[in-house]
Each structure stands twice: as C-alpha cells, then as structure tokens.
Amino acid sequence: MARKNRRKGGKKQPVRTGDGYNNFPAKLGAQTQNIQSGGTYIPGYLTRNRVELEFAYRSSFLVGAAVDAVADDMTRKGVTIGGELDPDQKGKLETFWESIGLWDGMNNTLKWSRLYGGAVLVALIEGQDMSTELRPETIKENQFKGVICLDRWMLRPSYNDLVTEYGPDFGKPKFYEVVTNQQGIPAWKIHHSRLIRMDGEKLPFQQAQTENGWGMSVVERIFERIQAFDTATVGTTQLIHKAHLRTYSIKGLRSILASGGPMEKGLMRHMDMIREYQTIEGMTLMDAEDEFQTHSYSFAGVADVILRFAEQVSGATGIPLVRLFGQSPSGFSTGDGDLENYYSRINTQQENRLRRGLRWLLDISWRSLFGEELPKGVSFEFNKLWEMSDVDRATMANNVATAISTLVDRQIMPVHAAMTDLRNMSDVIGIGGSITDEDIENAKKEWEEDEPPASAPPPFGDPVSEKPTGDSEPGRRNRRGLLRWFTGQR
C-alpha cells in the first residue's frame, strides 16, 4: 500500500519510531503503552501571573527564602576596592555608597528580578534628561544622587526601538517607559544607558519572546516541589490531630438511635457526661457492658519523608538545607562542605551578573565625588562569603604578617604599602583594622625622606704587600724550623 501511494504521489504517512530501549510485550520503555509513557512536560507560565507570585512570596516562607537568600548573599559582603588610591579616597567612596543606599538598590533589583523575571536599577543623575544617552564625561561633582529599583511590571520597554550598536545591550529595548505613578515616580522615558538590567532565570530566545524579552521567575521552576513539601507538612499536621483516637462500644446502639426519644437523649447525655468528667478529672463513666478503647498512630518514617521533600526543594533552588531552612544538619555532617560549594556558586553569579554594573556605578560615583575620570589602576574584588574558623584565621594572620615583614626587611615593599595591604586584609585575618590613614601617611613620609650622606668609601688596593720578605727571597736554602713572615726589608 505504501509503495502504491508513493507511485501515485500520495500523502506520506507519519511513522512512529521507537528510539531507545523498548520491550513491547512487557510494555517497558518510553514508546510503549504504559504509565510512564503517559507523562509529559507542559509550561506553567507562572511568571505571567504576577498576583499569584506575590501571594506565594508573602505567604510561603520557602518561596521567600528561595527569592531572598541568593540576592542577600550576593550583596551582603560588598567589595574591596584596590589600586593606587589616596588613603582617604577609598573611605569617601565607601561612605558615599552607604549614604545613597547603593547596595540596598542592588539587593532589591536582584530580588525582584528573581521574583518577577526582570527588574532594572536606574542611576539618578541630577540635572540630566532621562531620555538622553548617558555620557560619563558630562557628570559633574555631586550630580549622582542615588539609585532606584523598578521591576518589570512598572515599565514598558520600547520593543519597536531596539539597540543597534554592537555590545552587550545589542537587540534589547533602547527605552523603558515608567507606567506606574506610585511613590512619586515621574513618568520617565529612560534611556538604556542609564540603568542596569537584570533578568531572572535565562530563557532560550523563543521562550524569552513569550515573556516579552524578560527572564523567568525562579518560583516557576520550583513551584511544584514547594507544593509537594507543603502537602507533606499539612498532611503530617492532620495526622497529629488524629493521633489519639478513642472508640466506645454500646450494645444496641442502632436500636437506640432508631427509636429516638428518651433513649437517644439519654445516650447523648451520657456522652456529654463522659466528655465532662474526662476533661475535669480524667474519669470515664460507662455501663458495665460498654467497651472503651484508645488507639494511637505511629509516626515512624514521617520525618524521613518530609526530609526527602525538603531535599528536593533544596535541589530545585540550589540552596543548601542549612541556608534554606536555617537548621543545623543532623548526624555527623556539619554542612560546611555544602555551604562552601554554595558560596562558590554565589561568587560565580556575582562575577557574571554584578561586576559589569558595579564597574559602571564605580565610574559614575568617582566622577561625582572627585570630578575626574576613574583611574585605570582601580579595581575591586567581591569579598568572600565563607568565614574561617578562629584557628584558620590565626594561622592565616601569622602567615601574612611573616610574609609582609620579610618583604619590608628585604626592602622589596615600602612600609606604608605594607600597612595599606594589612589594613585591606583586616576583615579576613582580623588584624590591621586599627591602622589609620594618618599612620600610613607618616610611614610614607619617613620612607620618602632622603638618607643621610654616608662616609667616604675605603681606598681601593691590596692590603697585602707584594714585595717578598727575606725568607722568601730566591736562592736561599730551606729551613727545617718554623717560618715567620715579616713585611718590609731586613
């Protein structure tokens, strides 16, 4: 039949293939008719449902922890600024960031991008039009006033006007219009060069189009696992209510209920009396022919079931149980290895998602503070989240102090540079935090002072006389006794 259709140009019939291992008589494999083959994956599109996301964030501690934990860990330790800076410039820059709430703005932007799938952080430059391209060289002193976070539902991107210049923003909207008027926010039309855009979970191109170019909420991927955990905990709560059951057997109960009247009223009065005396005196009044029994449930294994659901939530969020639930691990595990791996992933996300934006904010802040371009040698590093024990901290402090002392003694490093490095590492090693800018300046002045003139060098020449002595003159016989050497003539 198939050959006839091909000869006549008939329509080709689809042929079902059976890739992989399949056992049709036993109905084993993904292509056979069994329960497993009926499973599939369908999109939930929970990211589009803003109200449900907000309700889940407000009511579920797991949703809140999954959204907040990563954002808090990415911003709570800050950065260490290095480079050839004056001692007071670094302090002024850190104080300025605290005064404008820069880290709070970064934290909120990360949170709402993880919850909604996208958010932006806008730099507030006084005296400049938001709709124009930001040119850093035009920023004057005290023009940078702070930052403000706007989530994706507060903005309307210009999908028909995209960035055409090659770079990291290529193909993204050029402008973002503010569509909300709460909190006194004007109806800005913001140029893309004046903000930092953060997406949630990255999506492939076709799926990103379904979210208007934004990312996906982190809640969408873990929502089913959280529901399973909540179901397990609620079911356990119901078991607790039914953990102590009592049965009361009465002879001829059906007849009493069927007849009604005084007999039924007497039965109900008897039940009320049992409840009353059990509550007050713990006494059960019953007829001699009645039977009273208690039954209790066994909760063995319930804790293990809840723990397995919790582990699934931890795996879905990528956050260890110690950090997600705030509980100490059981058994011999300390949880340090899990936390160390988690902090390593956090550091990777900091490098990928925060470094470029922070570098941009550092340049803007420097121009606003000092009225000049950021020096090329200035850099920053994210502070480590992993905190060492007291023993490890003391060992590291001893090693650092020994290394710095060796470099100073060998005149490889000046004293003021060693003091600066020691103070920069004070948060890690626990020493050097009391070194002030004045101490560094005084050490620098002492180092730069001219050395006093040295004395004249000794005269060059051989201190040993080259003229032979009498005993060493040629032609004299050898003596068997001891020889004495003298300088000069005999």
Secondary structure, DSSP 8 states (H G I E B T S, - for coil): -HHHHHHTT----------S--BTTTTBSTTSSSTGGG-------GGG-HHHHHHHHHH-HHHHHHHHHHHHHHHSS-EEEESS--HHHHHHHHHHHHHTTHHHHHHHHHHHHHHHSEEEEEEEETTS-TTS---GGG--TT-EEEEEEEEGGGEEE-TTSB--SSSTTTTSBSEEEE---GGG----EEEGGGEEEEESB---HHHHHHTTT--B-HHHHHHHHHHHHHHHHHHHHHHHHTSEEEEEE-TTHHHHHHH-HHHHHHHHHHHHHHHHHHHHT------TT-EEEEEE---TTHHHHHHHHHHHHHHHHT--HHHHH-----TT--SHHHHHHHHHHHHHHIIIIIHHHHHHHHHHHHHHHHSS---TT-EEEE-------HHHHHHHHHHHHHHHHHHHHTTSS-HHHHHHHHHHTHHHHS-STT--HHHHHHHHHHHHS-----------S-SS--S--STTSTT----SS------S--
